[in-house]
Amino acid sequence: MNNLRWIGSGLLLALLAACGKPETAPAPALPVFVVHPDGSDGMAVAAYPGEVRAREEAALSFRVGGKLLRREVDVGQRVSKGQLLAVLDVADYELQARAAQAQYAAAEADLVRARDEHKRYAALAEQQLVSRSALDAQTAALKAAQGQADAARANLDVSRNQAGYAQLRAPEAGMIASREAEAGQVVAAGQTIYALAADGAREVAIALPESTIRDFSVGQAVQVELWNQPGKHLPGSIREIAAAADPQTRTYAARVSLAPEALSEVELGQSARVFVSHGKDGVLNVPLAAVQPGKSDQQASVWVVNPANGTLQGRAVTLGTYGPEQVPVLQGLKGDEWVVAAGGHLLREGQQVTAVDRNNRPVLTSAPAVKKGE
């Protein structure tokens, strides 16, 4: 009898405790950022930073060395073809030219004397007053004098040219892009004084990653966006790709030519982004942050949101070659599915979520709230 009373008292206390337990408040579904796999034309679009440059860039230098007497132009100044840019001190070259002039005059005098001697010996030889060998000696002396005069004339021309080389002139019309020397500095022959960006075509210099270099080709169409004109795309195409990668950065230097109608929009030195489509036709792409570890080291997976109930499902996928921002999905996804693009390492299978886009707007019907512990 006492046992029955004790059991009845325990049941009554359990019922009272259950009635007094507060109800667990429902927890809101966790918001997650989702995207559709990028499948526009089956290609991935990547952006590469670059700089606007002239197609023809020349390093200007003197053909002779000397002291830089003065500069005539500054960086950023436009110049015309043949315009004087810089001048060397020509005092030494003028002296060399005078010396060469004197040597040439002496050689010409010797040539005149040798010519007259040859004429006299030729007349005497006809009268048989001198031997044939004496005439041959005068003929050889005349040829030697002629050679000395020719050499002195060439030396004079070189000296005069060197004096002319002391003036640096623009080979083409364009803009001075940089300056490498100052007045008073002693420069060597071939040392860069200015860098000239010639008028005409403009290009964007970019670096292409080694991992996807086979996806690019000369003549491939691209879009160029200037940093000071966001959202405005200028047409262009890849003009050249370096044959070898840079040994330090392991990237391939490339030049993008701008269409003629876009030349008025750009200035030298501007920063730009080049948008290039690459990849394989019919392949979807997802952001790198969407990829999660699979069941084994050789597998990968992504989180896919079930549109019916707003829960997560881990999906094993087959990936292609990783790009700088995206990776192609060869198998396992459809283009209309919503894939979690970030924070996947904090999620779990079957978790209730609210799928939102990059503007924090829901893309699916709101999922019902769930209780904690479910």
C-alpha positions in Angstrom: 0.0 0.0 0.0 2.8 2.3 0.8 4.4 1.5 -2.5 1.3 2.5 -4.4 1.1 5.8 -2.6 4.8 6.4 -3.5 4.3 5.6 -7.2 1.2 7.8 -7.3 3.0 10.7 -5.7 5.8 10.4 -8.3 3.5 10.4 -11.3 1.7 13.4 -9.9 4.9 15.3 -9.5 6.0 14.4 -13.0 2.8 15.7 -14.5 3.1 18.9 -12.6 6.7 19.4 -13.7 5.7 18.7 -17.4 2.9 21.2 -17.2 5.2 23.9 -15.7 8.0 23.5 -18.4 8.1 26.5 -20.7 7.6 25.9 -24.4 10.9 26.1 -26.5 10.9 29.2 -28.7 11.3 28.5 -32.5 14.6 29.4 -33.9 14.7 31.3 -37.2 16.2 29.5 -40.2 19.9 30.4 -40.8 20.3 32.8 -43.8 22.9 31.6 -46.4 24.2 33.3 -49.5 23.3 31.3 -52.6 24.1 31.6 -56.3 23.1 29.7 -59.5 26.1 27.9 -61.2 27.5 30.3 -63.8 26.6 28.8 -67.1 26.4 31.8 -69.4 27.4 30.4 -72.8 29.0 27.6 -70.8 32.0 29.8 -70.0 33.5 31.3 -66.9 34.3 35.0 -66.9 37.4 36.1 -65.0 38.7 39.7 -64.5 42.4 40.5 -64.7 43.9 43.9 -63.6 46.0 45.8 -66.2 47.4 49.1 -67.3 46.7 51.1 -70.4 49.9 51.4 -72.6 50.8 52.4 -76.1 51.4 49.7 -78.6 54.7 51.3 -79.6 56.8 52.3 -76.7 60.4 53.4 -77.4 63.3 53.9 -75.1 65.1 57.0 -76.4 68.9 57.4 -76.0 71.9 59.1 -77.5 74.0 57.2 -79.9 77.1 58.8 -78.3 78.1 59.4 -74.7 78.7 62.8 -73.0 77.5 65.3 -70.5 73.8 66.1 -70.7 73.6 69.8 -71.3 69.9 70.4 -71.1 66.5 68.8 -71.4 63.9 70.3 -73.6 60.7 68.4 -72.6 59.2 66.9 -69.4 57.1 63.8 -68.6 53.6 63.9 -69.9 54.4 66.5 -72.6 53.3 65.7 -76.2 56.0 65.9 -78.8 56.0 65.9 -82.6 58.2 63.9 -85.0 61.7 65.4 -85.1 61.2 67.7 -82.1 64.4 68.3 -80.1 64.3 66.5 -76.7 67.7 66.8 -75.2 71.2 68.1 -76.0 74.7 66.9 -75.1 77.8 69.0 -74.7 79.4 68.9 -78.2 82.7 70.7 -77.5 84.7 67.5 -77.8 82.9 66.3 -80.9 83.5 69.6 -82.6 87.2 69.3 -81.9 87.2 65.8 -83.3 85.4 67.0 -86.4 88.0 69.8 -86.9 90.8 67.2 -86.5 89.2 65.0 -89.0 88.7 67.9 -91.4 92.5 68.7 -91.2 93.4 65.1 -91.8 91.1 65.0 -94.8 92.7 68.2 -96.2 96.2 66.7 -95.8 95.1 63.4 -97.5 93.6 65.4 -100.4 96.9 67.3 -100.9 98.8 64.0 -100.9 96.4 62.7 -103.5 96.8 65.7 -105.8 100.6 65.4 -105.5 100.5 61.6 -106.2 98.2 62.2 -109.2 100.6 64.8 -110.7 103.6 62.5 -110.2 101.8 59.7 -111.9 101.0 61.9 -114.9 104.7 62.9 -115.3 105.9 59.4 -115.0 103.4 58.2 -117.5 104.6 60.8 -120.0 108.2 59.9 -119.5 107.4 56.2 -119.8 105.9 56.8 -123.2 109.2 58.5 -124.3 111.0 55.5 -122.7 112.9 57.9 -120.4 111.9 55.9 -117.2 111.5 52.3 -116.6 108.2 50.4 -116.5 108.8 49.5 -112.8 109.1 53.2 -111.9 105.8 53.9 -113.5 104.2 51.0 -111.6 105.6 52.4 -108.3 103.9 55.7 -109.0 100.7 54.0 -109.9 100.7 52.1 -106.6 101.5 55.4 -104.7 98.5 57.1 -106.5 96.2 54.2 -105.4 97.5 54.5 -101.8 96.9 58.2 -101.7 93.4 57.7 -103.1 92.7 55.2 -100.3 94.1 57.6 -97.6 91.8 60.3 -98.9 88.8 58.1 -98.9 89.5 57.0 -95.3 90.0 60.6 -94.2 86.7 61.5 -95.8 84.8 58.7 -94.1 86.4 59.7 -90.7 85.3 63.3 -91.3 81.7 62.1 -91.9 81.7 60.0 -88.8 83.0 62.9 -86.7 80.3 65.2 -88.1 77.6 62.6 -87.5 78.8 62.2 -83.8 78.3 66.0 -83.4 74.8 65.6 -84.8 74.1 62.6 -82.5 74.5 64.9 -79.6 71.0 66.1 -80.3 68.2 63.7 -79.2 65.0 64.1 -81.4 61.7 62.3 -81.3 61.4 59.5 -83.9 57.6 59.7 -83.9 54.8 61.9 -82.5 53.7 60.8 -79.1 53.9 61.5 -75.4 56.9 61.4 -73.0 56.0 58.6 -70.6 59.1 58.7 -68.4 62.5 60.5 -67.8 65.6 58.7 -66.8 68.3 61.4 -66.7 68.8 65.0 -65.5 70.8 67.9 -66.9 74.5 67.8 -65.8 74.6 64.0 -65.7 77.2 62.2 -67.8 75.4 59.5 -69.8 76.7 56.6 -71.9 75.8 55.7 -75.4 72.5 53.8 -75.4 71.5 54.9 -71.9 67.8 55.6 -71.7 66.9 59.3 -71.4 63.2 59.2 -72.2 60.5 56.6 -72.8 58.2 57.7 -75.7 54.6 56.4 -76.1 53.9 56.8 -79.7 50.5 58.1 -80.9 48.1 55.5 -82.3 46.9 52.2 -80.9 46.4 51.7 -77.2 46.6 48.4 -75.4 46.1 47.0 -71.9 49.0 45.0 -70.4 47.8 42.1 -68.3 49.2 38.8 -66.8 47.4 35.5 -67.4 47.6 32.7 -64.9 49.6 29.6 -65.7 46.8 27.3 -64.6 44.4 28.4 -67.3 46.8 29.6 -70.1 45.4 27.1 -72.6 42.0 28.7 -72.3 43.3 31.9 -74.0 44.3 32.5 -77.6 45.4 35.4 -79.8 42.4 37.2 -81.3 40.0 36.2 -78.4 37.4 38.8 -77.7 37.4 40.5 -74.3 35.8 43.4 -72.5 37.8 46.2 -70.8 36.5 48.2 -67.9 38.4 51.4 -66.7 38.6 51.9 -63.0 37.3 55.5 -63.4 34.3 54.3 -65.5 32.9 51.3 -63.6 30.2 49.4 -65.5 31.2 50.7 -68.9 32.8 47.9 -71.0 35.0 48.7 -74.0 35.5 46.1 -76.7 39.0 44.6 -77.3 40.8 41.4 -78.2 44.0 39.6 -77.1 46.8 40.7 -79.5 49.7 38.7 -78.1 50.6 36.2 -75.4 54.1 35.6 -74.2 55.6 32.3 -75.2 57.1 31.7 -71.7 56.0 32.4 -68.2 57.6 35.0 -66.0 60.1 33.1 -63.8 59.1 34.9 -60.6 55.3 35.4 -60.9 54.7 32.3 -63.1 52.2 34.3 -65.2 52.2 35.0 -68.9 52.4 38.6 -70.1 49.6 39.5 -72.6 48.5 42.5 -74.5 44.9 43.4 -75.2 44.2 45.7 -78.2 41.3 48.1 -77.8 38.9 48.6 -80.7 39.4 51.9 -82.7 36.1 53.3 -81.4 37.4 52.9 -77.8 40.7 54.8 -78.2 39.1 58.2 -77.3 38.0 56.7 -73.9 41.4 55.8 -72.5 44.6 57.6 -71.4 48.1 56.3 -70.9 48.7 54.8 -67.5 45.1 54.2 -66.6 44.2 51.2 -64.5 41.7 48.8 -66.0 40.2 45.3 -65.7 40.0 42.9 -68.6 37.1 40.5 -68.5 37.9 37.2 -70.4 35.6 34.3 -70.9 37.3 31.0 -70.7 36.6 27.4 -69.9 34.8 24.6 -71.8 31.4 24.8 -73.5 28.5 23.3 -71.6 30.3 23.4 -68.2 28.9 25.1 -65.1 31.1 27.1 -62.7 30.8 27.8 -59.0 32.8 30.2 -56.7 35.8 28.7 -55.1 34.3 29.3 -51.6 31.3 27.0 -52.5 33.5 23.9 -52.7 33.6 21.7 -49.6 35.5 18.5 -48.8 33.8 15.3 -49.8 33.7 11.9 -48.2 37.3 11.2 -49.3 40.3 13.3 -50.1 39.7 12.8 -53.8 36.1 14.0 -53.7 34.5 17.4 -53.4 31.0 18.5 -52.6 28.8 21.6 -52.5 25.7 22.5 -50.4 22.5 22.7 -52.5 19.3 24.2 -51.0 16.1 22.1 -51.5 13.5 24.6 -52.8 10.6 22.6 -51.4 11.5 22.8 -47.7 14.5 25.0 -47.5 16.9 22.4 -46.2 20.5 21.7 -47.1 21.7 18.7 -49.1 25.4 17.8 -49.6 26.0 17.1 -53.3 29.1 15.3 -54.5 30.6 16.9 -57.6 33.3 16.4 -60.2 35.5 19.5 -60.6 37.8 20.7 -63.4 40.9 22.8 -63.3 40.7 25.5 -60.6 40.6 29.1 -61.9 41.5 32.3 -60.0 37.9 32.9 -58.8 35.8 30.0 -60.0 36.0 26.3 -60.7 34.2 24.3 -63.4 31.8 21.6 -62.2 31.9 18.7 -64.7 29.3 16.5 -63.1 26.8 16.7 -60.2 25.0 20.1 -60.7 22.2 21.6 -62.7 22.1 25.2 -63.8 18.8 26.0 -62.0 19.9 24.8 -58.6 20.8 27.1 -55.7 24.3 26.5 -54.4 25.6 28.0 -51.1 28.5 30.3 -52.1 30.1 31.0 -48.7 30.3 29.7 -45.1 29.7 26.1 -46.1 32.1 24.8 -43.4 29.6 26.0 -40.7 26.6 24.1 -42.1 25.3 20.6 -41.7 23.2 18.1 -43.7 19.5 18.8 -43.5 19.8 22.1 -41.8 16.9 24.6 -42.3 18.2 27.7 -44.0 16.9 30.9 -45.8 18.5 31.3 -49.2 19.4 34.9 -50.0 21.2 36.6 -52.9 24.1 39.1 -52.6 21.7 41.9 -51.9 20.3 39.9 -48.9 17.0 39.3 -50.6 15.3 35.9 -50.2 15.3 33.8 -53.4 12.9 31.1 -52.2 9.7 30.9 -50.2 10.5 31.5 -46.6 11.2 28.2 -44.8 9.3 27.4 -41.6 11.0 28.1 -38.3 12.4 25.2 -36.5 12.8 24.5 -32.8 16.1 24.3 -31.2 17.4 20.8 -30.8 15.5 19.5 -33.8 
